[in-house]
Every structure is written in structure tokens, then in C-alpha cells.
Amino acid sequence: MAAPLLVLVGPPGAGKTTVAHLLGERLGVAVRDTDADVVAAEGVPIADLFVDRGEAYFREREARAVAAALGEHDGVLSLGGGAVLDPATRALLAEHPAVVFLDLGLAEAVRRVGLASSRPLLVGGVRGRLKTLLDHRRPLYLEVADHVVRTDDLTAEQVVDHVLPILEAR
């Protein structure tokens, strides 16, 4: 049974996907993104799933994608921002020694996702919705994370430079 070398969690705009790909390049390992897995399995963008099938449908598909990736993938794994909402996902993440929470503040999150965000949970008031999202999810990210890297003032390459020593210490 495979296990990811590293799992990245965090809110929208934290840079999970970008950092995962840079880490994969630096380490010479495969990269997997569970949001991309859901899109591939469903054949439609996540925003369309939210509109057409609802958030509960998406979350169930997301939980399946995360469980599969945690059991099959041995490279760098990036989870969707809301994956930690599922208690079963949090329990699975507790078994992995290298879960890194890419954290960022509200102002930087708004700047990165943009006020005209197409992300389904941020439509209609990005700043307020992001604040609520961050307030609700931050304790869950901290619950599952072995390490936290604050990304506000860092480039993606600098975040990678902060994450690599975590792997080397293992």
C-alpha cells in the first residue's frame, strides 16, 4: 500500500497546487491533486458540480478521491481546501506523518483568489465568505497538520524551501 510522501492542506489561495508541482519537480516524484481527480472522474468543473448536484454531492466525491489518493499515491498530494471538513478524511490524515498546512491571512487570500472569484463557495462577497471559511477551517487544518508554513509573504519557490527541510527531517 502506497502512502504520500507529503500532503498539502490549506484554504483557497494558499498555493497548494503550485507548491505541490514545484515540490514534485524538485523531488522527482509524481504529484496528485484531489480536486483534479474529482473533475476527471465527474467530467465537469467543480463549480458545475456545486451548481448542478450541490455541495453535499461534491463533498462525498471529494472524500472518496482523498481516501483513494491517500491509499494509492506515493508522491506529493494536494487536497482541496474543504477536504478537511470530512471527519473520515481527518482521521485518515492523522495517520500520515507529513501533512503540511499552507496558511495565509485574509488579506492575502482575497488578493490571491480575486474579488471576482469563480470558486463556488466564494461567489457573492469574496472577503466575507473567505473570512468565514478561514475562521471555520483553520482549526481543522491545524488538527490534521504536522507542520504549518505561513505563505503570505513568500513566493511558491520560497514555500518549497520551507517545506523541503520538513521532509529531510523525517
C-alpha positions as CSV (number, residue, x, y, z in Angstrom):
1,M,0.0,0.0,0.0
2,A,1.4,3.4,-1.0
3,A,1.4,6.5,1.1
4,P,2.0,10.0,0.1
5,L,5.4,11.4,0.7
6,L,3.8,14.7,1.7
7,V,0.2,16.0,1.9
8,L,-0.6,19.7,1.5
9,V,-3.7,21.2,3.0
10,G,-5.0,24.8,3.3
11,P,-7.5,27.3,2.2
12,P,-8.2,28.6,-1.3
13,G,-5.3,30.8,-2.5
14,A,-2.7,29.2,-0.2
15,G,-0.8,27.8,-3.2
16,K,-1.3,24.1,-2.6
17,T,-1.4,23.1,-6.3
18,T,1.5,25.3,-7.3
19,V,3.7,24.3,-4.4
20,A,2.8,20.6,-5.0
21,H,4.0,20.8,-8.6
22,L,7.2,22.6,-7.6
23,L,7.9,20.0,-4.9
24,G,7.3,17.2,-7.3
25,E,9.8,18.7,-9.7
26,R,12.4,19.2,-7.1
27,L,11.9,15.7,-5.6
28,G,11.4,13.9,-8.8
29,V,8.1,12.4,-7.7
30,A,4.6,12.4,-9.1
31,V,2.0,15.0,-8.0
32,R,-1.7,14.4,-7.4
33,D,-4.4,16.9,-6.7
34,T,-7.7,15.6,-5.4
35,D,-9.7,18.4,-6.9
36,A,-8.4,17.4,-10.3
37,D,-9.3,13.8,-9.5
38,V,-12.9,14.8,-8.9
39,V,-13.0,16.8,-12.1
40,A,-11.6,13.9,-14.1
41,A,-14.0,11.4,-12.5
42,E,-17.1,13.6,-13.0
43,G,-16.1,15.1,-16.3
44,V,-17.2,18.6,-15.3
45,P,-15.6,21.5,-13.3
46,I,-16.1,21.7,-9.6
47,A,-18.2,24.9,-9.9
48,D,-20.6,23.0,-12.2
49,L,-20.9,20.1,-9.6
50,F,-21.8,22.6,-6.9
51,V,-24.5,24.2,-9.1
52,D,-25.9,21.0,-10.7
53,R,-25.5,18.5,-7.9
54,G,-24.9,20.5,-4.7
55,E,-22.1,20.8,-2.2
56,A,-23.0,17.5,-0.4
57,Y,-22.6,15.6,-3.7
58,F,-19.2,17.2,-4.3
59,R,-18.0,16.6,-0.7
60,E,-18.9,12.9,-1.0
61,R,-16.9,12.7,-4.2
62,E,-14.1,14.6,-2.7
63,A,-13.9,12.3,0.4
64,R,-13.7,9.3,-2.0
65,A,-11.0,11.0,-4.0
66,V,-8.9,11.8,-0.9
67,A,-9.3,8.3,0.5
68,A,-8.2,6.8,-2.8
69,A,-5.2,9.1,-3.2
70,L,-4.1,8.6,0.4
71,G,-4.0,4.8,-0.3
72,E,-2.6,4.8,-3.8
73,H,-0.3,7.8,-4.3
74,D,3.3,7.9,-3.1
75,G,4.4,11.4,-4.3
76,V,3.2,14.8,-3.3
77,L,-0.6,15.1,-2.7
78,S,-2.6,18.4,-2.7
79,L,-6.0,18.3,-1.2
80,G,-8.9,20.6,-2.0
81,G,-9.4,23.4,0.6
82,G,-12.6,21.8,2.0
83,A,-11.4,18.2,2.2
84,V,-10.7,18.6,6.0
85,L,-14.4,19.2,6.6
86,D,-15.0,15.4,6.5
87,P,-14.3,13.6,9.8
88,A,-13.2,10.4,8.0
89,T,-10.7,12.4,5.9
90,R,-9.3,14.0,9.1
91,A,-8.9,10.5,10.6
92,L,-7.0,9.3,7.5
93,L,-4.8,12.3,7.6
94,A,-3.9,11.7,11.2
95,E,-2.1,8.5,10.1
96,H,0.3,10.5,7.8
97,P,3.5,12.0,9.3
98,A,3.9,14.8,6.8
99,V,0.8,16.9,6.5
100,V,1.7,20.5,5.9
101,F,-0.8,23.3,6.3
102,L,-0.1,26.2,4.0
103,D,-1.6,29.0,5.9
104,L,-2.3,32.6,4.9
105,G,-4.1,35.6,6.2
106,L,-7.4,37.0,5.0
107,A,-6.0,40.0,3.0
108,E,-3.6,37.8,1.1
109,A,-6.2,35.2,0.5
110,V,-8.5,37.8,-1.0
111,R,-5.7,39.2,-3.1
112,R,-4.8,35.7,-4.5
113,V,-8.3,34.4,-5.2
114,G,-9.5,37.8,-6.5
115,L,-12.7,39.6,-5.8
116,A,-14.3,38.1,-8.9
117,S,-13.6,34.6,-7.9
118,S,-15.3,31.7,-9.7
119,R,-14.8,29.4,-6.7
120,P,-18.3,28.2,-5.8
121,L,-18.1,28.8,-2.1
122,L,-16.8,32.4,-2.6
123,V,-19.4,33.7,-5.0
124,G,-21.2,36.8,-3.7
125,G,-18.9,38.5,-1.3
126,V,-15.4,37.0,-1.5
127,R,-13.9,38.8,1.5
128,G,-16.7,37.9,3.9
129,R,-17.0,34.4,2.7
130,L,-13.2,33.9,2.9
131,K,-13.2,35.2,6.4
132,T,-15.9,32.8,7.5
133,L,-14.2,29.9,5.6
134,L,-10.8,30.7,7.2
135,D,-12.3,31.0,10.7
136,H,-14.2,27.7,10.4
137,R,-11.5,25.7,8.7
138,R,-8.3,26.9,10.3
139,P,-8.8,24.7,13.4
140,L,-9.4,21.7,11.2
141,Y,-6.2,22.4,9.2
142,L,-4.3,22.7,12.5
143,E,-5.9,19.4,13.7
144,V,-4.5,17.4,10.8
145,A,-1.2,19.2,10.2
146,D,2.2,18.1,11.4
147,H,3.7,21.4,10.2
148,V,2.5,24.9,9.3
149,V,4.1,27.2,6.7
150,R,2.7,30.7,6.5
151,T,2.7,31.7,2.8
152,D,1.6,35.3,2.9
153,D,5.0,37.0,2.1
154,L,6.6,34.0,0.3
155,T,6.8,33.1,-3.3
156,A,5.9,29.5,-4.2
157,E,9.6,28.7,-4.5
158,Q,10.2,30.1,-1.0
159,V,7.4,27.9,0.3
160,V,9.0,24.9,-1.2
161,D,12.3,25.9,0.5
162,H,10.4,25.9,3.8
163,V,8.8,22.5,3.2
164,L,11.8,20.5,2.0
165,P,13.5,20.5,5.4
166,I,10.3,19.0,6.9
167,L,10.8,16.0,4.6
168,E,14.5,15.8,5.2
169,A,13.9,15.7,9.0
170,R,11.8,12.6,8.6
